[in-house]
Every structure is written in C-alpha cells, then in structure tokens.
Amino acid sequence: TLWQIVAASGDGRIDAVTIDDAPAFGWRGIMLDSARHFQPVSYVKTLIDRMAMAKLNTLHWHLSDDQGWRIAIDRYPRLTSIGAWRRPAGAAGTDPKTGKPVRYGGFYTKDEIRDVVAYAKARHVTIVPEIDMPGHATAIIAAYPELASAPNPPSAPSNEWGILPNLLNPNAQTLRFVEQVLDEVMALFPGTYIHVGGDEAVKDQWKANPAIQAQMKRLGLTDENALQGWFMAQLGDYLNAHGRRLIGWDEILEGKVPANATVMSWRGIDGAMTAAKAGHDTL
C-alpha cells in the first residue's frame, strides 16, 4: 500500500499518513491458461510480479486440457512427449518451405515449476494447479489411449476449441493413473488446493460404453452425472487423505461431491449460490 501511494505521487514524496490495510477477500486470484497457449517461465514470473503489485495472492494455473498437457510427470512420460504437442489448425499447421507438419506446444519441467512456486511464495502468491478431468482430457487420452472411454481415441491433442467428447474412463485403472499423477503434482505444489476441473464433460461416450454402464449399475448410480460425482468423490477422498482439498468448476455440483470441496462458479452467480447453500466454500 505504501509503495502504491508513493508510485502515484509523481515526485516520490507523500504527506504523512497512517495506513490501516487488510484484504477484504482471502482468495484474490486470476487464472492463467497454459494448456491452450504455452507461456515461457519468464512470462509466468512477470505475471506473478504484476499480481503482487495488485495485491493478488492466488494464481490458478490451468495445466492440462484437450489442446495440451504442460507439466512433467516422471511416471508417465508420454504426457509430455505426446500430450504437450499439437499441430496448429489450418495452413499454420504446415511449414510452407518444407511442406512438413509444424509442432506447437511445450511443457514445464519439474525444476521450472519448483522455481516458479518459490518465486511466487516470495511474493505471497500461492499457485493452485489444475489438472482437468474427466473431460477436457484429449491430451491425456492421446498419450495413454487405454484411459479412453471410446474406441479409436485421438492420437494427438486437439487443435480445435470448443467442447470435445473425449472423456476419461472412470474405472480403477484411470483412478490409479490419476492418483499417481496427483502424487507428483502435490509434491510440486504445496498449497492446500488442487483443482481437478469437472467442467463440460459431455457424457455421450459413457452412455455408449457397456463396461461403464455396467460399472454404474454395480455402484447403484442412476445416471452419468452421478458417475462423475462418484469419480470426483474418489479424487476428493484421495486429496483429503494427503492433507489437500479438491476444488472444481460448478458442474461438479451435478453429482455428489465431497463435503469440503470448493466450487469455482465460471457460469455465473447461480452455481456459487447453489454451492454456498449446500455448505461449500465457493468462488
């Protein structure tokens, strides 16, 4: 606050003042989407500097989506060797000189992430990583097609925007995969919250998959939204067991979510109101 007053003074001189300052909100944040477009570490650090100057304290870092996977995971190297790269759409996807495909993408190494996390901490900024699931998962499925819910899954991240149909198969194999990924994510990001997405998961592939329908029947679930709620509850329990808390987009309210899950309402105030009435912290 003192710095802001001095910076606004013009000549660096201010009148004598008493400053009584405290934040109105505990979560003062922005989201950076590095999945659709990859930004270098220098950009992320500059953003953190600007956040600190504006007294923002939470960077929600969107690190996976249909268009790319951006975080190194030792146990699953194809997430970055395959999932971090796509061919740009249209004419931009071909080098006019050679006629060969162009590769766009990138990812952050673990050392880079540790560096950014430490840089943010020194400026009183906490980073909340987001690994989006069960939808927005094309990059994951391209790298590990055995996790797909439909036959003939895509072999590369998408170069298209919008809502894509590719969903993770919510079976035991996928849960084990996600838990092992979360182990490495939690080791890099010490903050309380881990964002697991949950948005725009169109359930057509689940409806058409006999094994998934049989799984729903075994679990006593009435519809696919309830299955997503069950899947998210497994993740919430896993995070709770490791001293963390699940946060997801407001679509997670369509299924039964953990009682201590935090709901981030991106579609307007209604989701936040519903979440708050149900006892959830909400953004």
C-alpha positions in Angstrom: 0.0 0.0 0.0 2.8 2.4 0.8 4.5 1.6 -2.5 1.3 2.3 -4.4 0.9 5.7 -2.6 4.5 6.6 -3.4 4.2 5.4 -7.0 1.1 7.6 -7.5 2.7 10.7 -6.1 4.6 11.8 -9.2 7.7 13.0 -7.4 8.1 10.3 -4.8 7.0 12.5 -1.9 3.9 11.9 0.1 2.2 13.5 3.1 2.4 11.9 6.5 -0.2 9.1 6.6 -1.3 6.2 8.8 -2.0 3.1 6.9 -4.6 0.6 8.2 -4.9 -2.0 5.5 -6.2 -5.6 5.3 -7.7 -7.7 2.5 -11.4 -8.0 2.0 -11.1 -11.4 0.4 -8.9 -14.4 1.3 -8.7 -15.6 -2.3 -7.7 -12.8 -4.7 -6.8 -14.6 -7.8 -6.5 -14.9 -11.6 -6.3 -17.9 -13.9 -3.5 -18.5 -16.4 -4.4 -21.0 -19.1 -1.1 -22.5 -20.3 -2.9 -25.5 -21.9 -4.3 -23.7 -24.9 -1.3 -21.5 -25.3 2.1 -22.2 -23.7 3.8 -19.3 -22.0 7.5 -19.4 -21.0 8.6 -19.2 -17.4 9.7 -15.6 -17.8 6.1 -14.7 -18.7 4.7 -16.5 -15.7 7.1 -14.8 -13.4 6.2 -11.4 -14.9 2.5 -12.2 -14.3 3.3 -13.0 -10.7 5.1 -9.7 -10.3 2.0 -7.9 -11.6 -0.2 -9.9 -9.3 1.9 -8.9 -6.3 1.7 -5.3 -7.2 -2.1 -5.5 -7.4 -2.2 -7.5 -4.0 -3.5 -10.6 -5.7 -2.5 -13.8 -3.8 -3.7 -16.8 -5.8 -2.6 -18.0 -9.3 -4.9 -20.7 -10.7 -2.6 -22.4 -13.2 -4.5 -24.4 -15.9 -2.0 -27.0 -16.9 -4.0 -29.6 -18.9 -6.8 -29.6 -21.5 -7.8 -31.0 -24.9 -5.1 -28.9 -26.5 -2.1 -29.8 -24.4 -0.5 -31.2 -21.2 2.0 -28.8 -19.6 3.6 -30.5 -16.6 6.3 -33.1 -16.5 5.2 -36.3 -14.8 8.1 -38.8 -14.3 5.9 -41.9 -14.1 4.0 -41.1 -17.3 6.5 -39.5 -19.7 4.1 -39.7 -22.8 2.0 -37.0 -21.2 4.7 -34.6 -22.3 6.3 -36.4 -25.2 2.9 -36.8 -26.9 0.4 -34.7 -24.9 2.4 -31.5 -24.9 2.4 -31.0 -28.7 -0.1 -30.4 -31.4 -0.2 -29.4 -35.0 -1.7 -26.0 -35.4 -5.0 -25.8 -37.3 -5.3 -24.9 -40.9 -2.5 -23.5 -43.0 -0.5 -22.7 -39.9 0.0 -26.4 -39.4 2.3 -26.9 -42.3 5.7 -25.4 -42.9 5.4 -23.7 -46.4 9.1 -24.1 -47.1 9.3 -27.9 -46.4 5.7 -29.0 -46.5 6.1 -30.8 -43.2 3.8 -30.6 -40.2 4.5 -27.8 -37.7 4.7 -28.8 -34.0 3.3 -26.3 -31.4 3.5 -26.7 -27.6 5.8 -27.2 -24.7 5.8 -28.1 -21.0 7.3 -27.1 -17.7 10.0 -29.3 -16.2 9.8 -30.0 -12.5 12.7 -27.8 -11.8 11.0 -24.9 -13.6 7.8 -25.5 -11.6 9.7 -25.5 -8.4 11.4 -22.3 -9.4 8.1 -20.6 -10.2 6.4 -21.9 -7.0 9.3 -20.5 -4.9 9.2 -17.2 -6.9 5.5 -16.9 -6.2 5.9 -17.7 -2.5 8.4 -15.0 -2.1 5.8 -12.6 -3.4 3.0 -14.0 -1.2 1.3 -15.8 -4.1 0.1 -19.4 -3.8 -0.3 -21.4 -7.0 -3.3 -23.7 -7.4 -2.6 -26.2 -10.2 -5.5 -27.5 -12.4 -5.5 -31.0 -14.0 -8.8 -31.1 -15.8 -10.9 -34.3 -15.8 -12.9 -36.3 -16.7 -13.5 -34.1 -19.7 -11.0 -31.7 -21.5 -8.8 -34.8 -21.5 -7.9 -35.3 -25.1 -4.2 -34.7 -24.4 -4.2 -37.3 -21.7 -6.0 -39.8 -23.9 -3.7 -39.2 -26.9 -0.8 -40.1 -24.6 -2.4 -43.0 -22.9 -5.3 -44.3 -25.1 -6.0 -47.1 -22.6 -7.7 -44.5 -20.5 -10.2 -43.6 -23.1 -14.0 -44.2 -22.9 -14.5 -44.9 -26.6 -12.7 -47.0 -29.2 -10.3 -45.4 -31.6 -9.3 -42.5 -29.4 -7.3 -39.5 -30.8 -3.6 -39.9 -31.2 -2.7 -36.2 -30.7 -4.0 -33.3 -28.7 -6.7 -31.3 -30.4 -6.1 -28.1 -32.5 -9.8 -27.2 -32.2 -11.5 -25.2 -29.5 -15.0 -25.9 -28.0 -16.4 -28.8 -26.1 -14.9 -32.1 -27.2 -16.5 -35.5 -26.4 -13.3 -37.3 -25.1 -13.7 -38.4 -21.5 -11.5 -40.4 -19.3 -12.9 -43.9 -18.5 -13.8 -43.7 -14.8 -12.6 -47.2 -14.0 -10.0 -48.5 -11.5 -7.1 -48.2 -14.0 -7.9 -44.5 -14.6 -8.2 -43.8 -10.9 -4.9 -45.3 -10.2 -3.3 -43.3 -13.0 -4.9 -40.0 -11.7 -3.8 -40.8 -8.1 -0.2 -41.3 -9.3 -0.3 -38.1 -11.3 -1.7 -36.2 -8.3 1.2 -37.6 -6.1 3.7 -35.8 -8.4 1.5 -32.7 -8.6 1.2 -32.4 -4.9 4.9 -32.9 -4.4 5.5 -29.8 -6.6 2.7 -27.5 -5.3 2.5 -27.2 -1.5 -0.7 -25.2 -1.4 -4.0 -26.5 0.1 -6.0 -26.7 -3.1 -5.7 -29.0 -6.1 -8.1 -28.1 -9.0 -9.5 -31.2 -10.8 -11.7 -29.4 -13.4 -15.0 -31.3 -13.8 -16.4 -28.9 -16.5 -18.1 -29.5 -19.8 -17.9 -33.3 -19.6 -20.4 -34.4 -22.2 -21.4 -37.9 -21.3 -22.1 -39.5 -24.7 -19.1 -41.8 -24.6 -20.1 -43.0 -21.1 -23.6 -43.7 -22.3 -22.3 -45.7 -25.3 -19.8 -47.8 -23.3 -21.3 -51.1 -22.0 -18.5 -51.5 -19.4 -19.1 -48.1 -18.0 -22.8 -48.7 -17.9 -22.2 -51.9 -16.0 -19.9 -50.0 -13.6 -22.8 -47.6 -12.9 -25.1 -50.5 -12.2 -22.7 -52.1 -9.8 -22.3 -48.8 -8.0 -26.0 -48.2 -7.8 -25.8 -44.9 -9.7 -28.8 -43.6 -11.6 -27.1 -41.6 -14.3 -23.8 -40.4 -15.8 -23.8 -37.2 -13.7 -23.9 -39.3 -10.6 -21.0 -41.3 -12.0 -18.9 -38.1 -12.5 -19.9 -37.2 -8.9 -18.6 -40.7 -7.7 -15.4 -40.2 -9.7 -14.8 -36.7 -8.2 -15.6 -38.1 -4.7 -12.8 -40.7 -5.1 -10.4 -37.9 -6.0 -11.6 -35.7 -3.1 -11.0 -38.6 -0.7 -7.6 -39.1 -2.0 -6.6 -35.5 -1.7 -8.1 -35.3 1.8 -6.0 -38.3 2.8 -3.0 -36.3 1.8 -4.0 -33.1 3.6 -5.3 -31.3 0.5 -8.7 -30.1 -0.7 -10.4 -30.6 -4.0 -11.6 -27.6 -6.0 -13.6 -27.9 -9.2 -15.8 -26.0 -11.6 -19.5 -25.6 -10.8 -20.5 -28.6 -12.9 -19.3 -30.8 -10.1 -22.5 -29.9 -8.2 -24.4 -32.1 -10.7 -23.0 -35.1 -8.8 -22.3 -35.9 -5.2 -19.1 -34.1 -4.4 -17.0 -34.2 -1.2 -18.4 -32.1 1.6 -15.3 -30.0 1.8 -14.9 -29.5 -1.9 -14.7 -25.9 -3.1 -16.7 -24.9 -6.1 -15.5 -22.3 -8.6 -18.5 -21.0 -10.5 -17.5 -19.9 -14.0 -21.0 -19.8 -15.5 -22.3 -17.0 -13.3 -23.5 -16.4 -9.7 -26.1 -19.2 -9.7 -23.5 -22.0 -9.2 -21.9 -20.1 -6.4 -25.3 -19.6 -4.7 -26.1 -23.3 -5.0 -22.7 -24.3 -3.7 -22.9 -21.9 -0.7 -26.4 -23.1 0.2 -25.1 -26.6 0.2 -22.3 -25.7 2.6 -19.4 -25.4 0.1 -16.8 -22.7 0.0 -17.2 -21.0 -3.4 -15.6 -18.6 -5.7 
